[in-house]
């Protein structure tokens, strides 16, 4: 492309169209148009007998054809730069945020001319929720004109909206001038205290209830309801409102009638007005079987005259039974019962409990075995007029007593005090006539 520089005011320029490779129409449409040169041009058309001229939009009538048979040409006169207005505003974009049901504050857009001449403008919008008033039309040589923006959001749901303010003046170099308007309508938002709920219950029982907290982390009022499918899952209350305060929901599990296994459902918190997305909370319930409580044979809780052997049984196949003999509750580290009966030789509290993987441990079985302490055997011999009594020293605490008739409660100590010979207690009494009865008694 070639460029013709017009830089001398009130000068004449001749364009030889044979030498210029582009048609004169192109020159008018693309090269001259919009350049603010203030050009006025008339094109002389070759091969027109009457040598008529076609007026261009730039106007200027002149004919100077040195050789009309050879060279069509344009004769151009530069009359100087034409003064034009330029549209300007104090904002390149208007951004507004508001909550649903609340009208945002009006905005002001200042319009003025930063060019030359006088700006004769008009302003329009393209959205039903945007209303323009004030300087929707006006003039400016350099002063500001106020355009008022009002927003009607009563029918708008939460979301983002866009509009355009278009300012036009056919003489302005930058017409149309566009100012984007961005409107965000804020609504409620659902927030919850947890992303999931899990509970474990024994078969035939209900687990402890848990608490779910719900609140509005957005704007306005949140109207919510809680949806679920399973009959074993209960949320109370199932609906409510929040403007920001926390609402507590009791989540309960009616699992007493469920067999052992895993169960799933979902609590879905929804906004009843549809202005906020729903929040889903997965719920998992695990119902575990319970190991059968161990049983003792013999059971105990009675007195036994001698040592007793106790066997422990559990009807849950594969369960591990553990026990204690010191009165403490069994744990998974307590001795394991392997099937050999437990020999109880003294008064003992026997406790047992059973475990199995994948099941809850059994209840604890408790039984007291009371072993009665029998008196030792009392031995005696006679040497002349003396009776010699003996009993094992291992029978600590026993004393020799006598009475002169039976039955009686009048038992008296047999003297002297026993002497120890080897592993025997020895008491020697002299026979004095009459009848005496002897016994060993432990106080």
Beta strands, then each sheet from edge to edge (+ up, - down):
strand 1: 11-16
strand 2: 40-44
strand 3: 53-55
strand 4: 73-78
strand 5: 87-89
strand 6: 93-99
strand 7: 107-113
strand 8: 119-125
strand 9: 130-134
strand 10: 137-140
strand 11: 145-151
strand 12: 159-168
strand 13: 177-186
strand 14: 190-192
strand 15: 196-202
strand 16: 210-216
strand 17: 222-227
strand 18: 233-236
strand 19: 239-242
strand 20: 247-253
strand 21: 261-271
strand 22: 279-290
strand 23: 295-297
strand 24: 302-304
strand 25: 308-313
strand 26: 320-324
strand 27: 335-336
strand 28: 342-344
strand 29: 348-355
strand 30: 359-360
strand 31: 365-371
strand 32: 379-383
strand 33: 386-392
strand 34: 398-403
strand 35: 412-413
strand 36: 419-421
strand 37: 424-430
strand 38: 437-442
sheet 1: 1+ 4- 2+ 3-
sheet 2: 5+ 7- 11+ 9-
sheet 3: 6+ 13+ 12- 8+ 10-
sheet 4: 14+ 16- 20+ 18-
sheet 5: 15+ 22+ 21- 17+ 19-
sheet 6: 15+ 22+ 30+
sheet 7: 23+ 25- 28+
sheet 8: 24+ 31+ 29- 26+ 27-
sheet 9: 32+ 33- 37+ 36-
sheet 10: 35+ 34- 38+
end
